[in-house]
Each structure stands twice: as C-alpha cells, then as structure tokens.
Amino acid sequence: MANENLSKAKNAKNDEFYTQYIDIQKEINAYLEYDPNVFRGKTILLPCDDPEWSNFTKFFAQNFENFGLKKLISTSYARSEKRRKYQVEEYHQMSLFEMDAPQYDEELSDSRGRIFTLTRDRDNSGRIDIDDLEWQYLDGDGDFQSDEVKALRHEADIIVTNPPFSQYIEFIRWLYEEEKKFLIIGNKSSITIKEIFPLIMNNRMWSGATSWSGGLWFQIPAPPESNRTGASYQMINGLWYKNVSSTWFTNIEHGRRHQPLSLMTQQDNIRFSSHKDVNGIGYLPYDNYAAIEVPFADAIPSDYDGIMGVPVTFLEKYCPEQFVILGITLGNTVDYEMTKVYRNAIQHNKDGTTQGGSKVNTRAAICVKEKPTGTVYYTADNADGYLLSIYPRILIRRRHS
C-alpha cells in the first residue's frame, strides 16, 4: 500500500501541497511544551520549500525571536525544473517581493532556485521578523540533493519541511546522510517501506505529536473538475484543499511520545471491550508468525507478555518506555522471520474466481476452520484451514522494568 501510494504520487507528478499554518503551529507547540528551548540558538533549514508562499517560512520567520533562533534558511526549486519534472503549471505567480528587488533577473528567476535567510533586524524595526528576510539566487536549481543544498544541510541544526511525496524515500535517505534533527510530513503508510521501518523500529524516527486521525488538509492548485466533488477536496474562501493520509514524523522529543497507554487485562478486554472483534472472542494467533492479532491499539492487553501484532496507527500512541518494537508482518523482512511459508497458495476472490496466492506470504495470516464468505481468502497445501490475510501489523512486546 505504501509503495502504491508513492507510485501514485509519482504518476500524478504533482507535489504542490502547501501545509496550513495552523497545522504547523499545533505541531511545533508540542515540542515547545516539552522543551521551551528546543529551537534556541539553532539554525533551521526549510528545504523543498517555496519561501514566498510557504507557511513554514512564514511561521518560523514570525517566531524567530520567540524561539530564540540563530538563523533561518529556506530554499526553493527552480520554476523551470518544477515544470519539467512534475509537468505542472506554476501554482503561484511571481510576487512583487521578487520582481521589485534589485537582484531580480528574469532569466535566473526561471532557471535557478532561491535561498532566503533571516539572521538580523535588517529594517531596524526593533525586532527580527518576516520583513527582514533576505534572498538571492542559488547557483543551481535548488534540488535538495544538490551539493549546494547539502552544504546548507551541513550548516543546519534542524530540518523542517513537507518533502515532495514523489521523492519521499530519496528525501529520507538524504536526511540520514547526516544525523540531523528533523520534523517532516509523510504518508502514514510509508512506515511499512523497508528503507523506513528500521528507523522506526530502532527509535531513530517516530510519530510527531499531531493525532493521525483524519489526515492533513493541504492547499493545492485547482483540481480537475472530475475530482472536485470527492470528500478529499474542499474549497474554502476561493482556495482548494485536499485531504491526504499523512502525518508528522520526527526524531525530536515531545511529551506525547512518553505517555503510556492505559490498558485493560486480557480478561477485561474479552468482557468489556467496545470492539466486536475482541469482545467475547479474545485474541487470535497468527498462523505464520509467532504472535497474536490485536486489531486496535486500545485493545492491547496489559498483562500479555508475548508478541502482539498491532495496526500501524499504533505508532501515534507508541511509548518506548512501555513497548518494544520487534518487526513488521511483511514477509521475511525487517529482522523478523515468518514461522511458515505457504506452498501452492491460491487466492479465492469474492466473485468466486481464483488466482495465484503468493500475496499471503507477504503478510500475517489467521487460519480459520469455516470457509469465509464475502471476503478474499487463501488456501495452501500446508494450511490446516482457510487463511485470512491481515494488513501489515507492527510486532511489539510489552517492556518490563
């Protein structure tokens, strides 16, 4: 699913998603509540940005003195490269801020990226804010993978951005070329990608403070008319917004990360759980992993010492002092082996047709005795019943003090 979503982003070739100011503010406030000095004396880099229109630039510029920043750096991608690479027309028109500047050059404006910096009270207003931004053209197109932007990465203490969805994996690799603190936005299901999950498992990357519920709304260019009636699109005050199944990821500490879940025992969950998949039923074991299925994070039993498979949304509630992440149910990958590989597996579709069933060997499966109805199921030579394939689960164990 994660790779499918990223492929869709690449095919669409549209990375013009502008994060709302209020979403940035809510997320940043959580880090300040945990550590009021988290940004003090720091250089912040905002790559993959459009400094004149980006709310990231506006937010950090307006709060430069409140946060005690040392320096703010924001870079943009060349307009010509954006049109060529993503095959989209320019969303925002060129502003007077650029055109009226003495360094404005029509040719350079199209072919080069730009860098905005904020370090001083340039206009002698008595405070450092957005009016003190200074800018110039970069030598290159502003691609985050260029040597020019890499040098800025080396200078920065913290990197904050909404990276292009179509280059998300490349951006994660770029982040970890140097061990920098970061706060970025990414697709929720991206944590199942083999390059990213080990970072989650080894506590080198974790969920931000914002709830995963509902996704995030981004300002976008006007969508095709055929999409404008969908629930994922809204027009507000003449501007178009799109809801994307995305959230914040970081390696900066915040308070929510250390709040343990309040949980019931196994027996209490079986008796009182609000989830019909648990109430009166209990916890079913996987047939091909040494773990039990826990379909909801709030149904994790407080007294179970074995391995449990939980939904990927567990990450927003994950407290490292309470649980250990051991792996993920994506076949024999990411340091956790399957206990069984199915032979001659067959997939049985809802309409009665069948096809090759290799997919059952890429996820956890639950074996049932009665033939399922109204759903896809699998059979295999070495299965003792009918197999139900479960969406990828994070494998966890309760941490003991």
Buried (B, 14 or more C-beta within 10 A) or exposed (E): BBEEBBEEBBEEEBBBBBBBBEBBEBBBEBBBEBEEEBBEEBBBBBBBBBBBBBBBBBBBBBBBEEBBBBBBBBBBBBBBBBEEBBEBEEBEEBEEEBEEEEEBEEEBBBBBBBBBBBBEBEEEEEEBBBEBBEBEBBEBBBBBEBEBBBEBBEEBBBBBBBBBBBBBBBBBEBBBEEEBBBBBBBBBBBBBBEEBBBBBBEEEBBBBBBEBEEBBBBBBBEBEEEEEEEEEBEEEEEEBBBBBBBBBBBBBBBEBBEEEBEBBEBEEBBEEBEEEBBBEEBBBBBBBBEBBBBBBBBBBBBEBEEBBBBBBBBBBBBEEEBBBBBBBBBBEBBEBEBEBBBEEBBBBEEEEEEEEBEBBBBBBBBBBEEEBEEEBBBBBEEBEBBBBBBBBBBBBBBEEE
